[in-house]
Amino acid sequence: MSITLTDQDKTTLRTAAYGAVSLIASADATGEPGKVATNGSIALSSATGPIGHVLAAKSKDIKLEGKSVAELADQVLPALTAAIGLLKKQDPAEADNFRGTVLVAIEAATQARKGESTPTLAEMTRKITAALDAAV
């Protein structure tokens, strides 16, 4: 099954995916958010299928603003739910691909940090996963 994504749909997907990595980087207390974000972004750019093409596209449409993790989460968590919802309507397999891609990116991001995962990172991962699973 092929999917048809509007420019707004593509923006939502990129905001959701790269925003999830940004949330993990913002919640990391190790002082290495750049390394965390880089590893997560590399994982996103390694995605395949239609989602891979959307995430790999050079675009300046991602607008992640906020002065706190809470403000960033207010943008990203709903975008994750919306992204899964719009993909499920067109191709449930592609929704699964997107979900898996985001979770791999989060895993890559958290493994970039030194030491064990922290409760803060575990909680942020839980919130991201819940947002991905909230779409009906």
N, C-alpha and C positions, 0 to 999 in steps of 0.2 A: 504494500500500500504506500502511495506517495503522500506527502504532506504539502500543504500550501500555507506558507507563513507570510503574513504581512510584515511591513517594516516595523510596526509596533510590536508584533509578536516576537520578532527577532531581538528587539530591544529588551523586551521582558525576559527572554531566555538569557541574554548576556548579562543583564543586571542581576538576575537571580543567581546564575552560576558564579560570576566573578564577585558578586556581593557576598556569597557564602564564604568564599576564600578570604575576602576582606574581613568578615566577621571573625573568622578563626584567627587571622593575623592580629586583629584589634584586641582579641581576648587573650592573646599570648603574653605572658608576663616575663618571658625570658630576655626581652630586649632585642630579639631578632625577628621582628615582624617582617622585614624585607625578605629574609630567607624563607620564612613561612609562606609569604605571599607568592614568591617566585616559584617555589615547588608546587604550590596549588595551581598556579596559572599554567605551568608547564603541563600538568596533568590535564587541565581543561583543553589546552591546545592539542593534546594527543587524542582527543575524542574522535570517533568515527561516525559514519552515516550522516544523515541530514543535520543532526545536532552538531557533529564535528565541524561541518562546513559553517554553520552559524557561529559557533564559538571561535573558530579560527579566523573569521573575517576581520579585517582591519576596520575598526569602527570607533567613532568618538561619541557614540550614543549612550554610553554608560555614565549615568550621573549619580554617583554615590556621595551624598552630602550628609554632614552631621558632625557635631563636635563631641559626640559620645557614642559608645557602643550601642546604647539604647536607641539613639536616633538612627543609626545605621540599621539596626535590627528592624525598626519600624518600616524601613523601605524594603529590605531584603527578604524578610520572612514572608510577607504577602506576595512578593514577586515569585518566590519559590512555589508557593501554592498555586498561583495563577499560571505559571509555566507548565506545571504538571497537568493542570486542568485543561489548558488549551491543547496540549499534546494528546491527552487521553481522548479528546473528542475526535481527533483525526487519525491517530495511530497509537494504540496502547503500547505497542512494542517500542515506539520511539519515546514514549513517556518513561518506560522502564530504562531505556538507554540514557536519557537525561538524568534520571534519578541516580543510576549507577555511576555516571560520569561525575556528578557533583559529590557523591560519597567517596569516590576514589580520590578526587581532588582534595577533599577535606583530610582524608587519611594521609595523602602525600604531604599536605601542609603541616599536619601535626607531627609527622615523623621527621620533619626538617629541624625541629627544635631540639635543643640539648636536653637530655634527661627524660624522665617519664612524663606522661601526660598529666595535666593538673585537673583538679575538679572543675575549674573554670572552663577549660577546653572541653572536658567531657560534657558539661552542661550545655555549652554552645553547640556541640555536635548533636546532642539530643534535641535541642530546639530546631536546628536545621532539618534533622530527620523528621521531626513532627510536622514541620511546615511542608515538607515534600509529601508526606503521607496524608495531609489534610484535604487534599483535593478529592472531590466526589465525582 
